[in-house]
Amino acid sequence: MEVVNGIHQIKVPFPKGLSGSTNAYVIEGEKGNILIDSGWDTPEALWAFREGLKAERLKFQDIKTIVITHIHPDHYGLAGKIKQLCGARVAMHRVEAGLIDSRYKDSAELIERVGDDLKCNGVPQGELLDLKNASLWMREFVTFEQPDIMLDDGDSVGNGSFEIQVIRTPGHSLGHICLYEPRKKLLFSGDHILYETNPVVGCNPQSGDNPLGDYLSSLQKIKDFKISFVLPGHGPVFNGLGLRIDKIISLHDERRKEVMRSLDSGLKTAYQIAQEIVWKAGGEGAAFDSLGPWNKRLAVMKTIAYLKLLASEGSAGSVEMNSVLSYISRE
């Protein structure tokens, strides 16, 4: 649909067996169209994208630039094939571009580092292999493509009709960007801010040392922007950016308190704390032991992110015992 005059949203479905879709946006311009994000790389996704273009009376060959908010497969996976069809140049933040090879081209070292992090944070040997390898299936749905254009915070991408500003917003991914169109006061938020859910912010070898701290700072960075509509990577377009940011911060504060309450009862690993928390799975609350390997891994990585934030604030500290990190309250 045309969400704003000259800006079209196309919903690109997730692979079979997964619920959900990615919002791709086509921005029409005198000097060619800009595509923001692409979706997973599946035949069904490519066909849905083609049908979306057709319904909006748009064409592949008019797309001149593909801007990727971050390289997770549901945003980056299909970009390579779309580039093959239209000859567009792919653009992303230079930090995010630096993560591509180790994530998709030769990921053996990254996977081993994930395993080391999980082991160091208390994941027992019997679960370690499943959690370490839980993301390998995603590589099937990505066409490896290095960017043609490296973006930095403050850069702009234009097409003669729209000029969108690049805002680096690390947290969900280290080189994540939002895109701001100041004339119509639009924010293309990728996964940084969603209306119905909170993006995953977890600690992993590609996340930086304090991803949750980065994420909360990134929210504050854009909170006072004058925004008419937020166009997110998933879910509905919405307004009330400041109210949504306040809600997200409130939810993180509640979870932070929950982690601190767990530490009040003893020295614990991130895995042990994750076991005590009720997590969201399929939109419902779920006990840790009921989760599959991928969601268990996310739960542990999210818990580590909270612990890193608490440590940076001085509320918690960590000690190494038998090559495993345990955390303790410092309050």
N, C-alpha and C positions, 0 to 999 in steps of 0.2 A: 504494500500500500504506500501511497505518497503521504508521509507523515507531516511534512512541511513542503511548501511549494518548492519543487526542484530536488527534494530529498526523499528517496524511496527506501523502504524497509523490506527486505526479503528474508523470510524465515527458512533457515537451512536445517533440515532434520538431523538428529544424532544417528549414529549407526543402529542397525536393527538390534533390538534387545535393550536399548537405552532410551529412556524417556527424555524429551526435551528438544530444544532447537537453539540454534545460534542466530542472532539478529545480524545480518549483513546490511550495510547501508550503501546505496549508490547516490552520489552527489553529482547532479548534472551541471555542466559548465560549458562555456563557449570554447574552451581549449581542451575539451575532453572530460570524461567523467572520472570521478574518484570513487573507488570501492574501499570501504572500511570493513575489514575482517571477512573471512571466507567460509568458515565451517570445517567440519571433518572431511577427509578425503574418502568418499564412497561414491559409487555410481548413482545411488539414490539422492545423495546430497547435490551432486553436480546437475542431475536432471531437475531437481527442485529449484536450484539456482537459475537454470536456463528457463524454466517455466515462469519463475518470478520475474525475470527480465522481460519475457514475452508479454506477460500480463500488464506490465507497466510501460510497454512499448519502448523498451530499452534494448540495446544490442551489445554483445560481447565486445565487438571491435571499437566501440566508443569508450571503453574503459582504458584509460591511459596510465593510471596510478593505482596501486593496491597498497593501502596503508594497514599494517598489522599492529593492533594494540599490544599484543604479546604472543609468544610462540607456543602457547598451549594448543594441543591438536584441534580443539573445537573452534579456534580462531585462525589458526595458521595452516592447518592441514591441507586445505583445498587450494591454497594460493598458487602453488606451482602449476597445477593443471589449468587454472583460470588464466595464468600468465601465458601458458602455451597456446590458449585459444584466442587471446586478444593482443598479445605482445606488450602488455603493460609492464611498467617498472614496479618492483616491490620495494616498499619503504618500511622501516621500523627503527626503533631507537638502537643506537650502536651497542649499548650494554646488552640488550636482548639479542641482538645479532651474534654477539660473542658467545652465547649459550647454545647455539644451534648445533654445532659440530659434535660437542660432547653429549648432547641430548639425543640426537637423531642419526648422526653419521657413524660415530664409533662410541657407543654408550657403555662399553664394558667397564671402564674405569669409574664412570659415574655410578653405575649400579653397585659396584663394590663399595664405593664411598657411602652410598645410602645404607648398605648392609652394616658397615662399620658404625655409622651413626646410630642405627637402630639397636645394635648390640651394646654400644656404649651407654645407651639410655634405658637399658634393662629389658629389652625384648628377649624372651627366653629362646634357647637354641631350637626348641621344637617348632616355634612359629617363625623363626628368623628368615628361612628361605622363602616361604610363601609371601611374607611382607616385603622382602627385598625385591622380589620379581613381580610384584603386583601390578606394575605399570607397563610391563613389556608389551602387552597386547596393543597398547595405544600406538606404537610405532607403525603398525600396519595401516593406519589411517592418516598418514602424513606423507606428502610428496616433498622430499628434501629440496629446499630452495633458499640459497643465500640471497640477501637483499641487494638491490641495485643502488639504493639510496640509504645512507645512514643519517638518522635524525638525532638531534640533540634538543634538550629542553630549551624552549624559546624559539625554535625554528617554526616555519610555517609552510603549508602545502596549499597551493592554489590551482584553480582551473579557469580563471578569467571571470567566474561568477561568484565563487566562494573562496575565502581565504581562511583556512583553519589553522589555529595555533597549536603547537605541540607542548603538552605539559607532562613532564615525567612524574609518575605517581607510583613509586615502588611499594611493594607490600605483597600483593597477590603474586607478582613476579617482579624480579629485580629491575627489569627495564620496561615495565608496563608504562604505557602512555594513555592519557586522555586527550581528546581533541576538542578545542573550543572555537566556535564560530561566533565572533563578537557582535557582528551586525544583527543577526537574528537571535543572539544570546542562547545558543544551543551547545550542549555538552555531550559529545560522544564518549561514554564513560567506560567502554569495554567491560571488564569485570571488576573495576574499582568500586563502583557503586551500583548495586542492583536494588530493585524495589521490593522483591518478594523474599529474597534470601541474602545471606552474607557471603562474600567470596571466601574461599579457603585461603587462610594465611598461615602457612606452616614453615617450620625450619627444616631446610634441606641443603645439600651441598651447593645449590645454585641460588639460594635465597638471600644471602648476606647474613651478617651476624645477628641482627635484631629485626627480623621482618615485620613483626607486629608493631614495634616502635616506628619503623618506616611507614607502615600502613596508616597508623593514627596520625602521623605528621602529614602524610599525603592528603588525608581527609581535611585537615585544617588548612592546607595549602589552597584548596579550591572552595572552601566553605563560603567565603564572602564574594565569590564570583556572582555577577548578575546573570541568572539563568532563567530562561522561559521554560525550556524543556530539557530533561535529561534523556538521552537516547542510549540505553544500555545494551550490553552484549547479549543479554537474555532477559526475558520477561517484558512487561509493558513499559512504554514510554511514560514518564511521569514528570510532575513539577514538585515544588517544595523541597529543593535540594538541601537547604539547611536543616529542615525538620528530619529528613531521612538520615543525614549525617549524625544528628543528635541521637537518633534511635540506634544507629549502628554503634556509636561510642558507648551508649548506655548498656547495650547487650554485651560488649566486650568488658565493660566494667564489672558486670555481674559474673561473667565467667572468670575474670581475674580474681574476684573475691572467692569464688568456688575453689580455685586452685590453692589460694592461701588457706582456706579452711582445711583442705586436705593436708597441707603442710603442718598445721597446728597439732596434728596427731602423731607426728613422727617424721623421721628421715625417710625420704622416698625417692624412687626413680620416676622419670617421666612416664614409663610404662605403668607403674603402680598407680600413679595419679590418674592417668587416662582410664584405668579400669573403674575408677570411682565416679566418673562423670557420665551423665546421660547425654548421648550424642543424637544428632539428627540424622536419620537415614530414611530416604523416601518421604521426607516431610514430617515424619513422626519421631518421637523420642525412642531411643533404642539403647539398651545396655551394651557396654563394650563387647562382652563375650558373644553377643548375637550378631556382630558385624562380620562381613566378609573381609578377606585379606586387604583389599584396597582401602576400605573405609577404616579398618583398624590402623593401617599405616598412616592415613590422614589424621586420625585421632591422636596418635602418638606425636606426629610432627606438629600438630596444632598445640598440643600440651607443651612441647619443647619451646614453641614460640612464646607462650605465656610465661614460662619459666625464665627465658632469656630477657623478656621485658621486665619482669619482677627483679631479676638480678641487676639490670641496668639502672633500676630505680632505687636499689639498695634494700628492697624488701625481702629478697631471698638470696641465698648463696649456694654454691655447689662444692662438693668434695668428691674426689675419686677414691673409690674403694674396690680393689680387685678388678681394675680396669673398667669399672662401671661408675657413672656419675650418679650421685645422690644429691637431692636438694633439701635445704633446711630453711625454715623461716628465720629471718633476722629481726623480726619485730617482737 
